[in-house]
Amino acid sequence: MDREQKRKQRVQLRCLKKLDKKEEKLLEERNPSLIAQKAGELTAPVREKLREKVPEKFSDGAQAAAEKSTELLEKAFEKSFEVVLEKGSRWIGKLCSEEKLREDYLQFAQKPLSGWELYKLGCKAAGRAGANMAFSSVQGGLMGALGIGLPDVPIFLGAVFKTLFEISLRFGYPYDTQPEQIYQMLLICAAVGDEAQRRQASADADRIAQEMRQKARTGEELSISREQAKKRASHALCSAALAGKLVQGTPVIGVYGGFRNGVLLRQVGSMAAVKYQQRRLREMR
């Protein structure tokens, strides 16, 4: 191994170590945000009065209604995944400045690997995710103020996949192949939901990335199908967004639910930026 190869290996290991720490921090159990705590405090008196006034015999009906709402939202996410990926991916791709992002990656790939260059690439990815987050927060907040909940699911998913497409292109990966979309849906699962499920999804995403590289020439199927990934991502986003989407039917409180779109998008963008950097570094070995 010559001097340049040794230097490159040291940079790879150092960068991977930093990224592993970032990933661990993202995967740790999360405390409720300040906004969520304030929203809980504001709605606590209303919930208490409802408990006092609503007869006990209606509790079973309320539970059934909550389960029905969860089922409705999960189906809305599943259907929206199909619409966005089947009919909207090319349109979203055009909004991503695809050629510019590919050119940026080629410039990065032609330079000697350095932690600074990788850091700059990661910062650019985070910057674009931040812009998408701002749009999603404002859009969700406006719809919440108008009392609109479920109809904004496809718009929210469009913002999620625009973020994922931009990050994938920035690190030299396609966005419109079925295997890549399976990987991206697993990244959604790794970003939102409870800690155990996120850790499992993160490990599954690493395995799928390795399978994509190994099976690219043979055309073998991946160990996780597109349908399985879609159902997992729908469930994860449904669980994370449930409070926000359902309260969007009530203005004012709905504004909080709408702005939660931005929080979820930030979580997806942060996780995707880390995972794509890890993947690119591992494939450079």
TORZABA-113306 format. One record per residue (C-alpha): residue number from 1; residue in one letter; chain; y, z, x. Coordinates in Angstrom, 3 decimals, m for minus. Layout:
<nodes>
   n res chain       c2       c3       c1
 NUM   A     A        Y        Z        X
...
</nodes>
This chain:
<nodes>
   n res chain       c2       c3       c1
   1   M     A    0.000    0.000    0.000
   2   D     A    3.329   m1.078    1.519
   3   R     A    6.572    0.920    1.495
   4   E     A    8.024   m0.821   m1.604
   5   Q     A    4.868   m0.174   m3.633
   6   K     A    4.914    3.495   m2.634
   7   R     A    8.577    3.773   m3.596
   8   K     A    7.892    2.116   m6.962
   9   Q     A    4.983    4.477   m7.617
  10   R     A    7.145    7.524   m6.840
  11   V     A    9.835    6.295   m9.251
  12   Q     A    7.240    5.665  m11.970
  13   L     A    5.717    9.122  m11.635
  14   R     A    9.108   10.834  m11.540
  15   C     A   10.360    8.959  m14.620
  16   L     A    7.122    9.548  m16.528
  17   K     A    7.324   13.257  m15.796
  18   K     A   10.858   13.415  m17.240
  19   L     A    9.857   11.359  m20.272
  20   D     A    6.812   13.563  m20.909
  21   K     A    9.139   16.573  m21.050
  22   K     A   11.424   14.757  m23.492
  23   E     A    8.455   13.839  m25.663
  24   E     A    7.201   17.431  m25.679
  25   K     A   10.614   18.628  m26.792
  26   L     A   10.644   16.079  m29.621
  27   L     A    7.146   17.112  m30.712
  28   E     A    7.858   20.835  m30.824
  29   E     A    8.142   22.560  m34.191
  30   R     A   11.604   22.055  m35.658
  31   N     A   13.804   24.631  m37.300
  32   P     A   15.735   23.568  m40.414
  33   S     A   19.063   21.955  m39.573
  34   L     A   22.345   23.724  m40.330
  35   I     A   23.010   21.260  m43.161
  36   A     A   19.568   21.939  m44.653
  37   Q     A   20.158   25.697  m44.426
  38   K     A   23.566   25.383  m46.128
  39   A     A   22.115   23.150  m48.836
  40   G     A   19.397   25.738  m49.438
  41   E     A   21.981   28.510  m49.699
  42   L     A   24.134   26.514  m52.127
  43   T     A   21.232   25.660  m54.422
  44   A     A   19.559   29.102  m54.264
  45   P     A   21.543   30.580  m57.226
  46   V     A   20.680   27.558  m59.380
  47   R     A   16.993   27.825  m58.510
  48   E     A   17.021   31.558  m59.281
  49   K     A   18.611   31.021  m62.708
  50   L     A   16.069   28.339  m63.514
  51   R     A   13.225   30.725  m62.656
  52   E     A   14.698   33.332  m64.991
  53   K     A   15.305   30.984  m67.921
  54   V     A   12.326   28.654  m67.757
  55   P     A    9.277   30.170  m69.498
  56   E     A    6.263   30.853  m67.325
  57   K     A    4.096   28.515  m69.397
  58   F     A    6.174   25.589  m68.139
  59   S     A    5.412   26.320  m64.478
  60   D     A    2.231   24.246  m64.563
  61   G     A    4.165   21.362  m66.072
  62   A     A    6.812   21.650  m63.376
  63   Q     A    4.125   21.581  m60.688
  64   A     A    2.573   18.489  m62.261
  65   A     A    5.993   16.818  m62.401
  66   A     A    6.567   17.587  m58.709
  67   E     A    3.202   16.069  m57.796
  68   K     A    3.998   12.986  m59.880
  69   S     A    7.353   12.630  m58.124
  70   T     A    5.646   12.845  m54.728
  71   E     A    3.129   10.185  m55.747
  72   L     A    5.928    7.946  m57.061
  73   L     A    7.923    8.224  m53.838
  74   E     A    4.892    7.577  m51.632
  75   K     A    4.080    4.420  m53.600
  76   A     A    7.723    3.341  m53.289
  77   F     A    7.463    3.688  m49.503
  78   E     A    4.157    1.770  m49.343
  79   K     A    5.555   m1.101  m51.403
  80   S     A    8.756   m1.107  m49.351
  81   F     A    6.757   m1.328  m46.110
  82   E     A    5.131   m4.517  m47.401
  83   V     A    8.445   m6.028  m48.511
  84   V     A   10.216   m5.201  m45.238
  85   L     A    7.404   m6.284  m42.901
  86   E     A    6.202   m9.345  m44.814
  87   K     A    9.493  m10.773  m46.043
  88   G     A   12.223   m9.049  m44.102
  89   S     A   11.077   m8.820  m40.482
  90   R     A   12.475  m12.205  m39.418
  91   W     A   15.763  m11.508  m41.195
  92   I     A   16.028   m8.067  m39.583
  93   G     A   15.150   m9.646  m36.234
  94   K     A   18.139  m11.990  m36.525
  95   L     A   20.400   m8.976  m37.007
  96   C     A   19.098   m7.472  m33.757
  97   S     A   20.743  m10.000  m31.390
  98   E     A   17.229  m10.913  m30.275
  99   E     A   18.201  m13.317  m27.488
 100   K     A   20.700  m10.874  m25.984
 101   L     A   18.145   m8.046  m25.938
 102   R     A   15.502  m10.271  m24.327
 103   E     A   18.044  m11.318  m21.703
 104   D     A   18.920   m7.668  m20.989
 105   Y     A   15.250   m6.863  m20.414
 106   L     A   14.749   m9.852  m18.103
 107   Q     A   17.693   m8.691  m15.997
 108   F     A   16.167   m5.202  m15.824
 109   A     A   12.717   m6.575  m14.907
 110   Q     A   14.115   m8.668  m12.043
 111   K     A   15.679   m5.663  m10.316
 112   P     A   13.735   m3.166   m8.167
 113   L     A   12.537   m0.345  m10.416
 114   S     A   14.864    2.646  m10.364
 115   G     A   15.280    5.717  m12.502
 116   W     A   18.970    4.886  m12.944
 117   E     A   18.304    1.392  m14.320
 118   L     A   15.671    2.754  m16.704
 119   Y     A   18.063    5.497  m17.778
 120   K     A   20.780    2.915  m18.536
 121   L     A   18.309    0.867  m20.581
 122   G     A   17.323    3.994  m22.511
 123   C     A   20.988    4.848  m23.142
 124   K     A   21.606    1.388  m24.568
 125   A     A   18.614    1.818  m26.888
 126   A     A   19.905    5.218  m28.000
 127   G     A   23.378    3.764  m28.587
 128   R     A   22.067    1.101  m30.960
 129   A     A   19.925    3.692  m32.757
 130   G     A   23.063    5.807  m33.177
 131   A     A   24.918    2.905  m34.796
 132   N     A   22.045    2.351  m37.222
 133   M     A   21.971    6.092  m37.947
 134   A     A   25.668    6.078  m38.854
 135   F     A   25.148    3.154  m41.234
 136   S     A   22.119    4.781  m42.859
 137   S     A   23.917    8.120  m43.261
 138   V     A   26.948    6.541  m44.935
 139   Q     A   24.829    4.248  m47.108
 140   G     A   22.551    7.100  m48.180
 141   G     A   25.484    9.422  m48.803
 142   L     A   27.253    6.864  m51.003
 143   M     A   24.096    6.246  m53.005
 144   G     A   23.616    9.992  m53.313
 145   A     A   27.163   10.369  m54.640
 146   L     A   26.368    7.706  m57.235
 147   G     A   23.127    9.446  m58.175
 148   I     A   20.922    6.642  m56.835
 149   G     A   17.681    7.787  m55.195
 150   L     A   14.521    5.678  m55.048
 151   P     A   16.170    2.212  m55.049
 152   D     A   17.532    2.799  m51.531
 153   V     A   14.052    3.187  m49.961
 154   P     A   13.790   m0.510  m48.870
 155   I     A   17.330   m0.348  m47.427
 156   F     A   16.455    2.810  m45.490
 157   L     A   13.218    1.256  m44.195
 158   G     A   15.154   m1.840  m43.167
 159   A     A   17.382    0.393  m41.007
 160   V     A   14.292    2.135  m39.560
 161   F     A   12.652   m1.138  m38.544
 162   K     A   15.910   m2.600  m37.240
 163   T     A   16.041    0.393  m34.883
 164   L     A   12.387   m0.063  m33.855
 165   F     A   12.761   m3.832  m33.395
 166   E     A   15.830   m3.394  m31.179
 167   I     A   14.101   m0.803  m28.999
 168   S     A   10.933   m2.903  m28.636
 169   L     A   12.936   m5.997  m27.622
 170   R     A   15.012   m3.973  m25.179
 171   F     A   11.841   m2.983  m23.325
 172   G     A   10.329   m6.466  m23.360
 173   Y     A    7.967   m6.245  m26.333
 174   P     A    7.775   m8.480  m29.424
 175   Y     A    8.572   m6.970  m32.800
 176   D     A    6.884   m9.375  m35.220
 177   T     A    3.194   m9.214  m34.288
 178   Q     A    0.770   m7.213  m36.402
 179   P     A   m0.485   m5.028  m33.502
 180   E     A    3.108   m4.185  m32.522
 181   Q     A    3.935   m3.219  m36.103
 182   I     A    0.878   m0.929  m36.189
 183   Y     A    2.218    0.727  m33.040
 184   Q     A    5.685    1.052  m34.563
 185   M     A    4.353    2.656  m37.753
 186   L     A    2.516    5.208  m35.613
 187   L     A    5.820    5.950  m33.861
 188   I     A    7.314    6.727  m37.280
 189   C     A    4.449    9.189  m37.840
 190   A     A    5.080   10.724  m34.409
 191   A     A    8.756   11.228  m35.262
 192   V     A    8.621   12.809  m38.734
 193   G     A    6.331   15.276  m40.481
 194   D     A    4.703   18.499  m39.347
 195   E     A    4.005   19.210  m35.684
 196   A     A    0.214   18.750  m35.748
 197   Q     A    0.446   15.359  m37.452
 198   R     A    3.211   14.200  m35.108
 199   R     A    1.193   15.154  m32.033
 200   Q     A   m1.852   13.303  m33.360
 201   A     A    0.238   10.218  m34.138
 202   S     A    1.777   10.279  m30.651
 203   A     A   m1.683   10.348  m29.067
 204   D     A   m2.850    7.561  m31.408
 205   A     A    0.172    5.437  m30.452
 206   D     A   m0.694    5.812  m26.750
 207   R     A   m4.282    4.767  m27.463
 208   I     A   m3.214    1.750  m29.524
 209   A     A   m0.804    0.642  m26.770
 210   Q     A   m3.685    0.743  m24.295
 211   E     A   m5.965   m1.150  m26.709
 212   M     A   m3.316   m3.839  m27.238
 213   R     A   m3.199   m4.470  m23.522
 214   Q     A   m6.982   m4.482  m23.091
 215   K     A   m7.789   m6.540  m26.208
 216   A     A   m4.931   m9.048  m25.987
 217   R     A   m7.206  m11.687  m24.461
 218   T     A  m10.320  m11.009  m26.521
 219   G     A   m8.614  m10.812  m29.917
 220   E     A  m10.615   m7.730  m30.906
 221   E     A   m9.336   m5.570  m33.743
 222   L     A   m7.563   m2.320  m32.973
 223   S     A   m9.136    1.027  m33.845
 224   I     A   m6.378    1.652  m36.434
 225   S     A   m5.749   m1.031  m39.054
 226   R     A   m2.368   m2.097  m40.377
 227   E     A   m3.235   m0.661  m43.793
 228   Q     A   m4.190    2.711  m42.291
 229   A     A   m0.980    2.831  m40.253
 230   K     A    1.081    1.886  m43.310
 231   K     A   m0.444    4.658  m45.440
 232   R     A    0.103    7.232  m42.691
 233   A     A    3.717    6.181  m42.170
 234   S     A    4.371    6.148  m45.932
 235   H     A    2.974    9.659  m46.275
 236   A     A    4.941   10.950  m43.276
 237   L     A    8.250    9.497  m44.458
 238   C     A    7.588   10.574  m48.039
 239   S     A    6.997   14.181  m46.984
 240   A     A   10.084   14.207  m44.757
 241   A     A   12.380   12.434  m47.211
 242   L     A   11.135   14.016  m50.460
 243   A     A   13.868   16.616  m50.778
 244   G     A   16.558   14.093  m49.982
 245   K     A   15.333   11.329  m52.259
 246   L     A   14.732   13.541  m55.285
 247   V     A   18.050   15.364  m55.125
 248   Q     A   19.800   11.998  m54.862
 249   G     A   19.392   11.826  m58.635
 250   T     A   22.034   14.581  m58.822
 251   P     A   25.505   13.699  m57.426
 252   V     A   27.107   16.101  m54.867
 253   I     A   23.736   17.654  m53.960
 254   G     A   22.578   14.029  m53.703
 255   V     A   25.127   13.408  m50.966
 256   Y     A   23.205   15.821  m48.728
 257   G     A   19.953   14.050  m49.614
 258   G     A   21.491   10.706  m48.769
 259   F     A   22.851   11.823  m45.409
 260   R     A   19.337   13.030  m44.541
 261   N     A   18.487    9.334  m44.083
 262   G     A   20.518    9.441  m40.878
 263   V     A   18.671   12.512  m39.608
 264   L     A   15.280   10.848  m40.125
 265   L     A   16.489    7.646  m38.487
 266   R     A   17.723    9.591  m35.449
 267   Q     A   14.305   11.247  m35.121
 268   V     A   12.526    7.874  m35.270
 269   G     A   14.937    6.282  m32.787
 270   S     A   14.676    9.163  m30.298
 271   M     A   10.874    9.153  m30.348
 272   A     A   10.632    5.354  m30.129
 273   A     A   12.992    5.197  m27.125
 274   V     A   10.841    7.713  m25.233
 275   K     A    7.492    6.123  m26.170
 276   Y     A    8.578    2.577  m25.295
 277   Q     A    9.885    3.732  m21.906
 278   Q     A    6.588    5.528  m21.219
 279   R     A    4.620    2.468  m22.265
 280   R     A    6.612    0.106  m20.061
 281   L     A    6.261    2.389  m17.030
 282   R     A    2.502    2.789  m17.523
 283   E     A    2.045   m0.968  m17.779
 284   M     A    3.941   m1.493  m14.517
 285   R     A    1.201    0.244  m12.569
</nodes>
